Amino acid sequence: MLHKCFTLTMLIAFLSVQIVHAKIWRVNNNVGITADFTSFSNAANAASVVAGDTLHIEASATPYVTGNFTLTKRLIVIGVGYFLDPLNPTIPGNAGLQATTQSSVIEIFNIGNGANGSKFLGVTFENGPYLNASVPALNLVFEKCLFSDFFSLYLNDAGSFNGITVRKCILNADQSFKGQGAASVVTNLIIENNIFLQGGFDYQGLTGPSNIFRNNSINATSAPYNFSNIYIANNIFGNVLSFTFTNTIVKNNLFTANPVLPGGAAGNLVNVNLANVYVGGGTGSLDSRMQLKTPLASNPAFQAGLTVGAVVTPNAGAFGGPDPYKLSGIPNIPSIYTLTVPSAIPAGSTSMNASISTRNNN
């Protein structure tokens, strides 16, 4: 357990220099580790933790149980990423990205009033979180997170939700975006550079002119994609069960099917064979299999996106565009990806030799 404590101490020391007006708190439920808190909910509810503070949810084999509490503070919540264990036979990971092979898993909880402006990085969510509209949380950012189990971001009530951004995440839940039908009104939604391993899109109450669904990679899924009032560009759609397009702009997407597209749709490719698009295969991490197959020049996703400023023509999918998806959702803070320390220290020694390799994950 020494390496985990040492790793987080180094990160906290660095971030303490960078963030001078907010406090960083350690959350760790591993036996034998001394941290500020042992659960996410206790940390978020503590009077000493105030709006603007950061919670480091440290790696653990045990999920952080929440008791289905409601987050009511603006916090920055940072985990260590996901798909970190290349030897995991069920969910293989990417090697050499973190010293730890465990993730930061938070179980189901709610986000409500007071949590406006919260940001989540590198966290794995099991079933949720649920967004409450009776006391809505606004301007939420989920970046480099893994959503698993049944729901991803479920709109728990009828009402208005504004300013939800989901960027460079993995959607691996049965139902990725779902709410209370048209009664859950959503505005200013940004979904970009994500990988959908399963699940669909069903925010029926989406409205307004500023909604974006761009540069996402969708695996074959049985869930429908019901789009309304949204700009849809540069995506790769796998074998999706069904589509509906209402008041949408649909440009430069790849479809394995030949869906009925709305008027004004342009630059789209249909009947695309995914075997020519993704690396695929039965080995490697689930997100690495969604990388574009080489040689790129013969890949239908190569420079298939909408040209930006008459200068840059991006690749379609999550790995394209100006801010592409990064493997394993490592947060954009320095991390230790290899750490070597002695297994024992001789009695009386006042020092030890350690080897550390770090990187910036921007």
Contacts in CASP RR format, 6 or more apart in sequence:
PFRMAT RR
TARGET T0000
AUTHOR 0000-0000-0000
METHOD contacts of the structure
MODEL  1
MLHKCFTLTMLIAFLSVQIVHAKIWRVNNNVGITADFTSFSNAANAASVV
AGDTLHIEASATPYVTGNFTLTKRLIVIGVGYFLDPLNPTIPGNAGLQAT
TQSSVIEIFNIGNGANGSKFLGVTFENGPYLNASVPALNLVFEKCLFSDF
FSLYLNDAGSFNGITVRKCILNADQSFKGQGAASVVTNLIIENNIFLQGG
FDYQGLTGPSNIFRNNSINATSAPYNFSNIYIANNIFGNVLSFTFTNTIV
KNNLFTANPVLPGGAAGNLVNVNLANVYVGGGTGSLDSRMQLKTPLASNP
AFQAGLTVGAVVTPNAGAFGGPDPYKLSGIPNIPSIYTLTVPSAIPAGST
SMNASISTRNNN
1 30 0 8 1.000
1 32 0 8 1.000
1 33 0 8 1.000
2 341 0 8 1.000
3 99 0 8 1.000
3 100 0 8 1.000
3 339 0 8 1.000
3 341 0 8 1.000
4 28 0 8 1.000
4 30 0 8 1.000
4 33 0 8 1.000
4 58 0 8 1.000
4 59 0 8 1.000
4 99 0 8 1.000
4 100 0 8 1.000
5 33 0 8 1.000
5 34 0 8 1.000
6 339 0 8 1.000
6 341 0 8 1.000
6 354 0 8 1.000
7 99 0 8 1.000
7 100 0 8 1.000
7 335 0 8 1.000
7 336 0 8 1.000
7 339 0 8 1.000
8 26 0 8 1.000
8 28 0 8 1.000
8 56 0 8 1.000
8 58 0 8 1.000
10 334 0 8 1.000
10 336 0 8 1.000
10 356 0 8 1.000
10 358 0 8 1.000
11 56 0 8 1.000
11 333 0 8 1.000
11 334 0 8 1.000
11 335 0 8 1.000
11 336 0 8 1.000
12 24 0 8 1.000
12 26 0 8 1.000
12 56 0 8 1.000
14 333 0 8 1.000
14 334 0 8 1.000
15 24 0 8 1.000
15 54 0 8 1.000
15 333 0 8 1.000
16 24 0 8 1.000
19 54 0 8 1.000
22 52 0 8 1.000
22 53 0 8 1.000
22 54 0 8 1.000
22 76 0 8 1.000
23 49 0 8 1.000
23 50 0 8 1.000
23 53 0 8 1.000
23 54 0 8 1.000
24 53 0 8 1.000
24 54 0 8 1.000
24 55 0 8 1.000
24 56 0 8 1.000
25 36 0 8 1.000
25 37 0 8 1.000
25 43 0 8 1.000
25 49 0 8 1.000
25 53 0 8 1.000
25 54 0 8 1.000
25 55 0 8 1.000
25 56 0 8 1.000
26 35 0 8 1.000
26 36 0 8 1.000
26 37 0 8 1.000
26 56 0 8 1.000
26 58 0 8 1.000
27 35 0 8 1.000
27 36 0 8 1.000
27 37 0 8 1.000
27 38 0 8 1.000
27 39 0 8 1.000
27 40 0 8 1.000
27 43 0 8 1.000
27 55 0 8 1.000
27 56 0 8 1.000
27 57 0 8 1.000
27 58 0 8 1.000
27 64 0 8 1.000
28 35 0 8 1.000
28 37 0 8 1.000
28 38 0 8 1.000
28 58 0 8 1.000
28 60 0 8 1.000
29 38 0 8 1.000
29 39 0 8 1.000
29 60 0 8 1.000
29 62 0 8 1.000
29 64 0 8 1.000
30 58 0 8 1.000
30 60 0 8 1.000
30 62 0 8 1.000
33 58 0 8 1.000
35 58 0 8 1.000
36 43 0 8 1.000
37 43 0 8 1.000
37 46 0 8 1.000
37 55 0 8 1.000
39 64 0 8 1.000
39 65 0 8 1.000
39 66 0 8 1.000
40 55 0 8 1.000
40 57 0 8 1.000
40 64 0 8 1.000
40 66 0 8 1.000
40 77 0 8 1.000
40 106 0 8 1.000
40 109 0 8 1.000
41 64 0 8 1.000
41 65 0 8 1.000
41 66 0 8 1.000
41 67 0 8 1.000
41 69 0 8 1.000
41 109 0 8 1.000
43 49 0 8 1.000
43 55 0 8 1.000
44 55 0 8 1.000
44 69 0 8 1.000
44 71 0 8 1.000
44 73 0 8 1.000
44 75 0 8 1.000
45 69 0 8 1.000
49 55 0 8 1.000
49 73 0 8 1.000
49 75 0 8 1.000
50 73 0 8 1.000
51 73 0 8 1.000
51 74 0 8 1.000
51 75 0 8 1.000
51 114 0 8 1.000
52 73 0 8 1.000
52 74 0 8 1.000
52 75 0 8 1.000
52 76 0 8 1.000
53 73 0 8 1.000
53 75 0 8 1.000
53 76 0 8 1.000
54 75 0 8 1.000
54 76 0 8 1.000
54 77 0 8 1.000
54 78 0 8 1.000
55 75 0 8 1.000
55 76 0 8 1.000
55 77 0 8 1.000
55 78 0 8 1.000
56 78 0 8 1.000
56 79 0 8 1.000
57 64 0 8 1.000
57 77 0 8 1.000
57 78 0 8 1.000
57 79 0 8 1.000
57 80 0 8 1.000
57 104 0 8 1.000
57 106 0 8 1.000
57 123 0 8 1.000
58 79 0 8 1.000
58 80 0 8 1.000
58 104 0 8 1.000
59 79 0 8 1.000
59 80 0 8 1.000
59 84 0 8 1.000
59 98 0 8 1.000
59 100 0 8 1.000
59 102 0 8 1.000
59 103 0 8 1.000
59 104 0 8 1.000
60 102 0 8 1.000
60 104 0 8 1.000
60 105 0 8 1.000
61 102 0 8 1.000
63 105 0 8 1.000
63 106 0 8 1.000
63 107 0 8 1.000
63 126 0 8 1.000
64 104 0 8 1.000
64 105 0 8 1.000
64 106 0 8 1.000
64 107 0 8 1.000
65 107 0 8 1.000
66 106 0 8 1.000
66 107 0 8 1.000
66 108 0 8 1.000
66 109 0 8 1.000
67 107 0 8 1.000
67 108 0 8 1.000
67 109 0 8 1.000
68 108 0 8 1.000
68 109 0 8 1.000
68 110 0 8 1.000
69 109 0 8 1.000
69 110 0 8 1.000
70 109 0 8 1.000
70 110 0 8 1.000
70 111 0 8 1.000
70 112 0 8 1.000
70 132 0 8 1.000
71 109 0 8 1.000
71 110 0 8 1.000
71 111 0 8 1.000
71 112 0 8 1.000
71 115 0 8 1.000
71 118 0 8 1.000
71 129 0 8 1.000
71 137 0 8 1.000
72 112 0 8 1.000
72 113 0 8 1.000
72 114 0 8 1.000
72 115 0 8 1.000
73 114 0 8 1.000
73 115 0 8 1.000
73 118 0 8 1.000
74 114 0 8 1.000
74 115 0 8 1.000
74 116 0 8 1.000
74 117 0 8 1.000
74 118 0 8 1.000
75 115 0 8 1.000
75 118 0 8 1.000
75 119 0 8 1.000
76 118 0 8 1.000
76 119 0 8 1.000
76 121 0 8 1.000
77 106 0 8 1.000
77 118 0 8 1.000
77 119 0 8 1.000
77 120 0 8 1.000
77 121 0 8 1.000
77 123 0 8 1.000
78 120 0 8 1.000
78 121 0 8 1.000
78 122 0 8 1.000
78 123 0 8 1.000
78 331 0 8 1.000
78 333 0 8 1.000
79 103 0 8 1.000
79 104 0 8 1.000
79 121 0 8 1.000
79 122 0 8 1.000
79 123 0 8 1.000
79 331 0 8 1.000
80 98 0 8 1.000
80 100 0 8 1.000
80 102 0 8 1.000
80 103 0 8 1.000
80 104 0 8 1.000
80 122 0 8 1.000
80 330 0 8 1.000
80 331 0 8 1.000
80 335 0 8 1.000
81 98 0 8 1.000
81 103 0 8 1.000
81 104 0 8 1.000
81 122 0 8 1.000
81 123 0 8 1.000
81 124 0 8 1.000
81 144 0 8 1.000
81 146 0 8 1.000
81 328 0 8 1.000
81 329 0 8 1.000
81 330 0 8 1.000
81 331 0 8 1.000
82 103 0 8 1.000
82 122 0 8 1.000
82 124 0 8 1.000
82 145 0 8 1.000
82 146 0 8 1.000
82 170 0 8 1.000
82 328 0 8 1.000
82 329 0 8 1.000
83 91 0 8 1.000
83 92 0 8 1.000
83 93 0 8 1.000
83 94 0 8 1.000
83 146 0 8 1.000
83 170 0 8 1.000
83 285 0 8 1.000
83 286 0 8 1.000
83 287 0 8 1.000
83 327 0 8 1.000
83 328 0 8 1.000
83 329 0 8 1.000
84 93 0 8 1.000
84 94 0 8 1.000
84 97 0 8 1.000
84 98 0 8 1.000
84 100 0 8 1.000
84 101 0 8 1.000
84 102 0 8 1.000
84 103 0 8 1.000
84 328 0 8 1.000
85 91 0 8 1.000
85 92 0 8 1.000
85 93 0 8 1.000
85 101 0 8 1.000
85 102 0 8 1.000
86 92 0 8 1.000
86 93 0 8 1.000
86 94 0 8 1.000
86 95 0 8 1.000
86 96 0 8 1.000
86 101 0 8 1.000
86 284 0 8 1.000
86 285 0 8 1.000
87 101 0 8 1.000
88 101 0 8 1.000
91 285 0 8 1.000
91 286 0 8 1.000
92 283 0 8 1.000
92 284 0 8 1.000
92 285 0 8 1.000
92 286 0 8 1.000
93 284 0 8 1.000
93 285 0 8 1.000
93 286 0 8 1.000
93 328 0 8 1.000
94 284 0 8 1.000
94 285 0 8 1.000
94 287 0 8 1.000
94 288 0 8 1.000
94 327 0 8 1.000
94 328 0 8 1.000
96 337 0 8 1.000
96 338 0 8 1.000
97 327 0 8 1.000
97 328 0 8 1.000
97 330 0 8 1.000
97 335 0 8 1.000
97 337 0 8 1.000
98 328 0 8 1.000
98 330 0 8 1.000
98 335 0 8 1.000
98 336 0 8 1.000
98 337 0 8 1.000
99 335 0 8 1.000
99 336 0 8 1.000
99 337 0 8 1.000
99 338 0 8 1.000
99 339 0 8 1.000
103 124 0 8 1.000
103 146 0 8 1.000
104 122 0 8 1.000
104 123 0 8 1.000
104 124 0 8 1.000
105 124 0 8 1.000
105 125 0 8 1.000
105 126 0 8 1.000
106 123 0 8 1.000
106 124 0 8 1.000
106 125 0 8 1.000
106 126 0 8 1.000
106 129 0 8 1.000
107 126 0 8 1.000
107 127 0 8 1.000
108 126 0 8 1.000
108 127 0 8 1.000
108 128 0 8 1.000
108 129 0 8 1.000
108 130 0 8 1.000
109 128 0 8 1.000
109 129 0 8 1.000
109 130 0 8 1.000
110 129 0 8 1.000
110 130 0 8 1.000
110 131 0 8 1.000
110 132 0 8 1.000
110 156 0 8 1.000
111 118 0 8 1.000
111 129 0 8 1.000
111 130 0 8 1.000
111 131 0 8 1.000
111 132 0 8 1.000
111 137 0 8 1.000
111 140 0 8 1.000
112 131 0 8 1.000
112 132 0 8 1.000
112 135 0 8 1.000
112 136 0 8 1.000
112 137 0 8 1.000
113 132 0 8 1.000
113 135 0 8 1.000
113 136 0 8 1.000
113 137 0 8 1.000
114 135 0 8 1.000
114 137 0 8 1.000
115 137 0 8 1.000
115 140 0 8 1.000
116 137 0 8 1.000
116 138 0 8 1.000
116 139 0 8 1.000
116 140 0 8 1.000
117 137 0 8 1.000
117 138 0 8 1.000
117 139 0 8 1.000
117 140 0 8 1.000
117 141 0 8 1.000
118 137 0 8 1.000
118 140 0 8 1.000
118 141 0 8 1.000
119 140 0 8 1.000
119 141 0 8 1.000
119 142 0 8 1.000
119 143 0 8 1.000
120 140 0 8 1.000
120 141 0 8 1.000
120 142 0 8 1.000
120 143 0 8 1.000
120 145 0 8 1.000
121 143 0 8 1.000
121 144 0 8 1.000
121 145 0 8 1.000
121 331 0 8 1.000
121 332 0 8 1.000
122 143 0 8 1.000
122 144 0 8 1.000
122 145 0 8 1.000
122 146 0 8 1.000
122 329 0 8 1.000
122 330 0 8 1.000
122 331 0 8 1.000
123 145 0 8 1.000
123 146 0 8 1.000
124 145 0 8 1.000
124 146 0 8 1.000
124 148 0 8 1.000
125 145 0 8 1.000
125 146 0 8 1.000
125 147 0 8 1.000
125 148 0 8 1.000
125 152 0 8 1.000
126 148 0 8 1.000
126 149 0 8 1.000
127 148 0 8 1.000
127 149 0 8 1.000
127 150 0 8 1.000
127 151 0 8 1.000
127 173 0 8 1.000
128 147 0 8 1.000
128 149 0 8 1.000
128 151 0 8 1.000
128 152 0 8 1.000
128 153 0 8 1.000
128 154 0 8 1.000
128 173 0 8 1.000
129 153 0 8 1.000
130 151 0 8 1.000
130 154 0 8 1.000
130 155 0 8 1.000
130 156 0 8 1.000
131 137 0 8 1.000
131 140 0 8 1.000
131 153 0 8 1.000
131 154 0 8 1.000
131 155 0 8 1.000
131 156 0 8 1.000
131 161 0 8 1.000
131 164 0 8 1.000
132 156 0 8 1.000
132 157 0 8 1.000
133 155 0 8 1.000
133 156 0 8 1.000
133 157 0 8 1.000
133 158 0 8 1.000
133 159 0 8 1.000
133 160 0 8 1.000
133 161 0 8 1.000
133 184 0 8 1.000
134 157 0 8 1.000
134 159 0 8 1.000
136 159 0 8 1.000
136 160 0 8 1.000
136 161 0 8 1.000
136 162 0 8 1.000
138 161 0 8 1.000
138 162 0 8 1.000
138 163 0 8 1.000
139 162 0 8 1.000
139 163 0 8 1.000
140 163 0 8 1.000
140 164 0 8 1.000
140 165 0 8 1.000
141 165 0 8 1.000
141 167 0 8 1.000
142 153 0 8 1.000
142 164 0 8 1.000
142 165 0 8 1.000
142 166 0 8 1.000
142 167 0 8 1.000
142 169 0 8 1.000
143 165 0 8 1.000
143 166 0 8 1.000
143 167 0 8 1.000
143 168 0 8 1.000
143 169 0 8 1.000
144 167 0 8 1.000
144 168 0 8 1.000
144 169 0 8 1.000
144 326 0 8 1.000
144 329 0 8 1.000
144 330 0 8 1.000
144 331 0 8 1.000
144 332 0 8 1.000
145 166 0 8 1.000
145 169 0 8 1.000
145 170 0 8 1.000
145 329 0 8 1.000
146 169 0 8 1.000
146 170 0 8 1.000
146 172 0 8 1.000
146 329 0 8 1.000
147 153 0 8 1.000
147 169 0 8 1.000
147 170 0 8 1.000
147 171 0 8 1.000
147 172 0 8 1.000
147 173 0 8 1.000
147 176 0 8 1.000
148 172 0 8 1.000
148 173 0 8 1.000
149 173 0 8 1.000
149 174 0 8 1.000
150 173 0 8 1.000
150 174 0 8 1.000
150 175 0 8 1.000
151 173 0 8 1.000
151 174 0 8 1.000
151 175 0 8 1.000
151 176 0 8 1.000
151 178 0 8 1.000
152 171 0 8 1.000
152 173 0 8 1.000
152 175 0 8 1.000
152 176 0 8 1.000
152 177 0 8 1.000
152 199 0 8 1.000
153 164 0 8 1.000
153 166 0 8 1.000
153 176 0 8 1.000
153 177 0 8 1.000
154 175 0 8 1.000
154 178 0 8 1.000
154 179 0 8 1.000
155 161 0 8 1.000
155 178 0 8 1.000
155 179 0 8 1.000
155 180 0 8 1.000
155 184 0 8 1.000
155 186 0 8 1.000
155 203 0 8 1.000
156 179 0 8 1.000
156 180 0 8 1.000
157 180 0 8 1.000
157 184 0 8 1.000
158 180 0 8 1.000
158 183 0 8 1.000
158 184 0 8 1.000
159 180 0 8 1.000
159 183 0 8 1.000
159 184 0 8 1.000
159 185 0 8 1.000
160 185 0 8 1.000
160 186 0 8 1.000
160 187 0 8 1.000
161 184 0 8 1.000
161 185 0 8 1.000
161 186 0 8 1.000
161 187 0 8 1.000
162 186 0 8 1.000
162 187 0 8 1.000
162 188 0 8 1.000
163 187 0 8 1.000
163 188 0 8 1.000
163 189 0 8 1.000
163 190 0 8 1.000
164 186 0 8 1.000
164 188 0 8 1.000
164 189 0 8 1.000
164 190 0 8 1.000
165 189 0 8 1.000
165 190 0 8 1.000
166 190 0 8 1.000
166 191 0 8 1.000
166 192 0 8 1.000
166 194 0 8 1.000
167 190 0 8 1.000
167 191 0 8 1.000
167 192 0 8 1.000
167 193 0 8 1.000
167 194 0 8 1.000
167 323 0 8 1.000
168 193 0 8 1.000
168 194 0 8 1.000
168 318 0 8 1.000
168 323 0 8 1.000
168 324 0 8 1.000
168 325 0 8 1.000
168 326 0 8 1.000
168 329 0 8 1.000
169 194 0 8 1.000
169 195 0 8 1.000
170 194 0 8 1.000
170 195 0 8 1.000
170 197 0 8 1.000
170 286 0 8 1.000
170 287 0 8 1.000
170 329 0 8 1.000
171 194 0 8 1.000
171 195 0 8 1.000
171 196 0 8 1.000
171 197 0 8 1.000
171 198 0 8 1.000
171 199 0 8 1.000
171 200 0 8 1.000
172 197 0 8 1.000
172 198 0 8 1.000
172 286 0 8 1.000
173 198 0 8 1.000
173 199 0 8 1.000
174 198 0 8 1.000
174 199 0 8 1.000
174 223 0 8 1.000
175 199 0 8 1.000
175 200 0 8 1.000
175 202 0 8 1.000
175 223 0 8 1.000
176 196 0 8 1.000
176 198 0 8 1.000
176 199 0 8 1.000
176 200 0 8 1.000
176 201 0 8 1.000
176 223 0 8 1.000
177 191 0 8 1.000
177 200 0 8 1.000
177 201 0 8 1.000
177 202 0 8 1.000
177 203 0 8 1.000
178 200 0 8 1.000
178 202 0 8 1.000
178 203 0 8 1.000
179 202 0 8 1.000
179 203 0 8 1.000
179 204 0 8 1.000
181 202 0 8 1.000
181 204 0 8 1.000
181 205 0 8 1.000
182 204 0 8 1.000
182 205 0 8 1.000
183 205 0 8 1.000
184 203 0 8 1.000
184 204 0 8 1.000
184 205 0 8 1.000
185 205 0 8 1.000
185 207 0 8 1.000
186 203 0 8 1.000
186 205 0 8 1.000
186 206 0 8 1.000
186 207 0 8 1.000
186 211 0 8 1.000
187 206 0 8 1.000
187 207 0 8 1.000
187 208 0 8 1.000
187 210 0 8 1.000
187 211 0 8 1.000
188 208 0 8 1.000
188 210 0 8 1.000
188 211 0 8 1.000
189 203 0 8 1.000
189 206 0 8 1.000
189 211 0 8 1.000
189 212 0 8 1.000
189 230 0 8 1.000
190 211 0 8 1.000
190 212 0 8 1.000
191 201 0 8 1.000
191 212 0 8 1.000
191 213 0 8 1.000
191 214 0 8 1.000
191 216 0 8 1.000
192 212 0 8 1.000
192 213 0 8 1.000
192 214 0 8 1.000
192 215 0 8 1.000
192 216 0 8 1.000
193 214 0 8 1.000
193 215 0 8 1.000
193 216 0 8 1.000
193 317 0 8 1.000
193 318 0 8 1.000
193 319 0 8 1.000
193 320 0 8 1.000
193 321 0 8 1.000
193 323 0 8 1.000
193 324 0 8 1.000
193 325 0 8 1.000
194 216 0 8 1.000
194 217 0 8 1.000
194 318 0 8 1.000
194 325 0 8 1.000
195 216 0 8 1.000
195 217 0 8 1.000
195 219 0 8 1.000
195 287 0 8 1.000
195 290 0 8 1.000
195 318 0 8 1.000
195 325 0 8 1.000
196 216 0 8 1.000
196 217 0 8 1.000
196 218 0 8 1.000
196 219 0 8 1.000
196 221 0 8 1.000
197 219 0 8 1.000
197 286 0 8 1.000
198 219 0 8 1.000
198 221 0 8 1.000
198 223 0 8 1.000
199 221 0 8 1.000
199 223 0 8 1.000
200 221 0 8 1.000
200 223 0 8 1.000
200 224 0 8 1.000
200 225 0 8 1.000
200 240 0 8 1.000
201 213 0 8 1.000
201 223 0 8 1.000
201 224 0 8 1.000
201 225 0 8 1.000
201 226 0 8 1.000
201 227 0 8 1.000
202 223 0 8 1.000
202 224 0 8 1.000
202 225 0 8 1.000
202 226 0 8 1.000
204 226 0 8 1.000
204 228 0 8 1.000
205 228 0 8 1.000
206 227 0 8 1.000
206 228 0 8 1.000
206 229 0 8 1.000
206 230 0 8 1.000
207 228 0 8 1.000
207 229 0 8 1.000
208 229 0 8 1.000
209 229 0 8 1.000
211 229 0 8 1.000
211 230 0 8 1.000
211 231 0 8 1.000
212 230 0 8 1.000
212 231 0 8 1.000
213 227 0 8 1.000
213 230 0 8 1.000
213 231 0 8 1.000
213 232 0 8 1.000
213 233 0 8 1.000
213 235 0 8 1.000
214 231 0 8 1.000
214 232 0 8 1.000
214 233 0 8 1.000
214 234 0 8 1.000
214 235 0 8 1.000
215 233 0 8 1.000
215 234 0 8 1.000
215 235 0 8 1.000
215 314 0 8 1.000
215 316 0 8 1.000
215 317 0 8 1.000
215 318 0 8 1.000
215 320 0 8 1.000
215 321 0 8 1.000
215 324 0 8 1.000
216 235 0 8 1.000
216 236 0 8 1.000
216 317 0 8 1.000
216 318 0 8 1.000
217 235 0 8 1.000
217 236 0 8 1.000
217 278 0 8 1.000
217 290 0 8 1.000
217 317 0 8 1.000
217 318 0 8 1.000
217 319 0 8 1.000
217 325 0 8 1.000
218 225 0 8 1.000
218 235 0 8 1.000
218 236 0 8 1.000
218 237 0 8 1.000
218 238 0 8 1.000
218 240 0 8 1.000
219 238 0 8 1.000
219 290 0 8 1.000
220 238 0 8 1.000
220 239 0 8 1.000
220 240 0 8 1.000
220 256 0 8 1.000
220 274 0 8 1.000
221 238 0 8 1.000
221 239 0 8 1.000
221 240 0 8 1.000
221 241 0 8 1.000
222 241 0 8 1.000
223 240 0 8 1.000
223 241 0 8 1.000
224 240 0 8 1.000
224 241 0 8 1.000
224 242 0 8 1.000
224 243 0 8 1.000
224 244 0 8 1.000
225 237 0 8 1.000
225 240 0 8 1.000
225 242 0 8 1.000
225 243 0 8 1.000
225 244 0 8 1.000
226 243 0 8 1.000
226 244 0 8 1.000
227 243 0 8 1.000
227 244 0 8 1.000
227 245 0 8 1.000
227 246 0 8 1.000
227 248 0 8 1.000
228 244 0 8 1.000
228 245 0 8 1.000
228 246 0 8 1.000
228 247 0 8 1.000
228 248 0 8 1.000
229 246 0 8 1.000
229 247 0 8 1.000
229 248 0 8 1.000
230 248 0 8 1.000
230 249 0 8 1.000
231 248 0 8 1.000
231 249 0 8 1.000
232 245 0 8 1.000
232 248 0 8 1.000
232 249 0 8 1.000
232 250 0 8 1.000
232 251 0 8 1.000
232 253 0 8 1.000
233 249 0 8 1.000
233 250 0 8 1.000
233 251 0 8 1.000
233 252 0 8 1.000
233 253 0 8 1.000
233 305 0 8 1.000
233 306 0 8 1.000
234 251 0 8 1.000
234 252 0 8 1.000
234 253 0 8 1.000
234 304 0 8 1.000
234 305 0 8 1.000
234 306 0 8 1.000
234 314 0 8 1.000
234 316 0 8 1.000
234 317 0 8 1.000
234 320 0 8 1.000
234 321 0 8 1.000
235 253 0 8 1.000
235 254 0 8 1.000
235 316 0 8 1.000
235 317 0 8 1.000
236 253 0 8 1.000
236 254 0 8 1.000
236 272 0 8 1.000
236 274 0 8 1.000
236 277 0 8 1.000
236 301 0 8 1.000
236 316 0 8 1.000
236 317 0 8 1.000
237 243 0 8 1.000
237 253 0 8 1.000
237 254 0 8 1.000
237 255 0 8 1.000
237 256 0 8 1.000
237 257 0 8 1.000
238 255 0 8 1.000
238 256 0 8 1.000
238 257 0 8 1.000
238 274 0 8 1.000
239 256 0 8 1.000
239 257 0 8 1.000
239 274 0 8 1.000
240 256 0 8 1.000
240 257 0 8 1.000
243 257 0 8 1.000
243 259 0 8 1.000
243 260 0 8 1.000
245 260 0 8 1.000
245 261 0 8 1.000
245 262 0 8 1.000
246 262 0 8 1.000
248 262 0 8 1.000
249 264 0 8 1.000
249 265 0 8 1.000
250 261 0 8 1.000
250 262 0 8 1.000
250 264 0 8 1.000
250 265 0 8 1.000
250 268 0 8 1.000
251 265 0 8 1.000
251 266 0 8 1.000
251 267 0 8 1.000
251 268 0 8 1.000
251 306 0 8 1.000
252 266 0 8 1.000
252 267 0 8 1.000
252 268 0 8 1.000
252 304 0 8 1.000
252 305 0 8 1.000
252 306 0 8 1.000
252 316 0 8 1.000
253 267 0 8 1.000
253 268 0 8 1.000
253 269 0 8 1.000
253 316 0 8 1.000
254 268 0 8 1.000
254 269 0 8 1.000
254 272 0 8 1.000
254 277 0 8 1.000
254 300 0 8 1.000
254 301 0 8 1.000
254 304 0 8 1.000
254 316 0 8 1.000
254 317 0 8 1.000
255 268 0 8 1.000
255 269 0 8 1.000
255 270 0 8 1.000
255 271 0 8 1.000
255 272 0 8 1.000
256 271 0 8 1.000
256 272 0 8 1.000
256 273 0 8 1.000
256 274 0 8 1.000
257 270 0 8 1.000
257 271 0 8 1.000
258 270 0 8 1.000
258 271 0 8 1.000
259 270 0 8 1.000
261 268 0 8 1.000
267 306 0 8 1.000
269 300 0 8 1.000
269 304 0 8 1.000
272 300 0 8 1.000
276 293 0 8 1.000
276 298 0 8 1.000
276 299 0 8 1.000
276 300 0 8 1.000
277 292 0 8 1.000
277 293 0 8 1.000
277 299 0 8 1.000
277 300 0 8 1.000
277 301 0 8 1.000
278 289 0 8 1.000
278 290 0 8 1.000
278 291 0 8 1.000
278 292 0 8 1.000
278 293 0 8 1.000
279 288 0 8 1.000
279 289 0 8 1.000
279 290 0 8 1.000
279 291 0 8 1.000
279 292 0 8 1.000
279 293 0 8 1.000
280 289 0 8 1.000
280 290 0 8 1.000
280 293 0 8 1.000
281 289 0 8 1.000
282 289 0 8 1.000
285 327 0 8 1.000
285 328 0 8 1.000
287 325 0 8 1.000
287 327 0 8 1.000
287 328 0 8 1.000
288 327 0 8 1.000
290 318 0 8 1.000
290 319 0 8 1.000
291 319 0 8 1.000
292 299 0 8 1.000
292 301 0 8 1.000
292 302 0 8 1.000
292 315 0 8 1.000
292 317 0 8 1.000
292 319 0 8 1.000
293 299 0 8 1.000
296 302 0 8 1.000
296 315 0 8 1.000
299 315 0 8 1.000
301 315 0 8 1.000
301 316 0 8 1.000
301 317 0 8 1.000
302 315 0 8 1.000
303 313 0 8 1.000
303 314 0 8 1.000
303 315 0 8 1.000
304 315 0 8 1.000
304 316 0 8 1.000
305 313 0 8 1.000
305 314 0 8 1.000
305 315 0 8 1.000
305 316 0 8 1.000
306 313 0 8 1.000
306 314 0 8 1.000
307 313 0 8 1.000
308 314 0 8 1.000
308 322 0 8 1.000
312 322 0 8 1.000
314 320 0 8 1.000
314 321 0 8 1.000
314 322 0 8 1.000
315 321 0 8 1.000
318 324 0 8 1.000
318 325 0 8 1.000
319 325 0 8 1.000
326 361 0 8 1.000
330 361 0 8 1.000
331 361 0 8 1.000
332 360 0 8 1.000
332 361 0 8 1.000
332 362 0 8 1.000
333 360 0 8 1.000
333 361 0 8 1.000
334 358 0 8 1.000
334 359 0 8 1.000
334 360 0 8 1.000
334 361 0 8 1.000
335 358 0 8 1.000
335 359 0 8 1.000
335 361 0 8 1.000
336 356 0 8 1.000
336 357 0 8 1.000
336 358 0 8 1.000
337 357 0 8 1.000
337 358 0 8 1.000
337 359 0 8 1.000
338 355 0 8 1.000
338 356 0 8 1.000
338 357 0 8 1.000
339 354 0 8 1.000
339 355 0 8 1.000
339 356 0 8 1.000
339 357 0 8 1.000
340 354 0 8 1.000
340 355 0 8 1.000
340 356 0 8 1.000
341 352 0 8 1.000
341 354 0 8 1.000
341 355 0 8 1.000
342 352 0 8 1.000
342 353 0 8 1.000
342 354 0 8 1.000
345 352 0 8 1.000
END
